[in-house]
Amino acid sequence: MNKESMYFLLAAAVLSVSITFTGCSKQKEEQVVEEKGSIEKMTDEAADKAVKKIRTPIDKAQGTSNLGDERLNEMDNALQKQ
């Protein structure tokens, strides 16, 4: 065999292998896209739960603070009226 035929066979082998892997990877990419969708859904759900757990105590603290401020204002008004 001469060098030209050897290079041709090598190029043909590389090309056929790359085409084979490219064909297989398209199916895997579709599966990955579907998996990303389900993973993103789970991530969004976890994020929503985390936000609710974080905001609940903050909202309660703000509500308590507002009640305290209202009571102080009522006391100030009562003292001013006397």
For each residue, the residues with C-beta under 8 A, 3 or more apart:
1: 5 6
2: 5 6
3: 6 7
4: 7 8
5: 1 2 8 9
6: 1 2 3 9 10
7: 3 4 10 11
8: 4 5 11 12
9: 5 6 12 13
10: 6 7 13 14
11: 7 8 14 15
12: 8 9 15 16
13: 9 10 16 17
14: 10 11 17 18
15: 11 12 18 19
16: 12 13 19 20
17: 13 14 20 21
18: 14 15 21 22
19: 15 16 22 23
20: 16 17 23 24
21: 17 18 24 25
22: 18 19 25 26
23: 19 20 26 27
24: 20 21 27 28
25: 21 22 28 29
26: 22 23 29 30
27: 23 24 30 31
28: 24 25 31 32
29: 25 26 32 33
30: 26 27 33 34
31: 27 28 34 35
32: 28 29 35 36
33: 29 30 36 37
34: 30 31 37 38
35: 31 32 38 39
36: 32 33 39 40
37: 33 34 40 41
38: 34 35 41 42
39: 35 36 42 43
40: 36 37 43 44
41: 37 38 44 45
42: 38 39 45 46
43: 39 40 46 47
44: 40 41 47 48
45: 41 42 48 49
46: 42 43 49 50
47: 43 44 50 51
48: 44 45 51 52
49: 45 46 52 53
50: 46 47 53 54
51: 47 48 54 55
52: 48 49 55 56
53: 49 50 56
54: 50 51 57 58
55: 51 52 58 59
56: 52 53 59 60
57: 54 60 61
58: 54 55 61 62
59: 55 56 62 63
60: 56 57 63 64
61: 57 58 64 65
62: 58 59 65 66
63: 59 60 66 67
64: 60 61 67 68
65: 61 62 68 69
66: 62 63 69 70
67: 63 64 70 71
68: 64 65 71 72
69: 65 66 72 73
70: 66 67 73 74
71: 67 68 74 75
72: 68 69 75 76
73: 69 70 76 77
74: 70 71 77 78
75: 71 72 78 79
76: 72 73 79 80
77: 73 74 80 81
78: 74 75 81 82
79: 75 76 82
80: 76 77
81: 77 78
82: 78 79
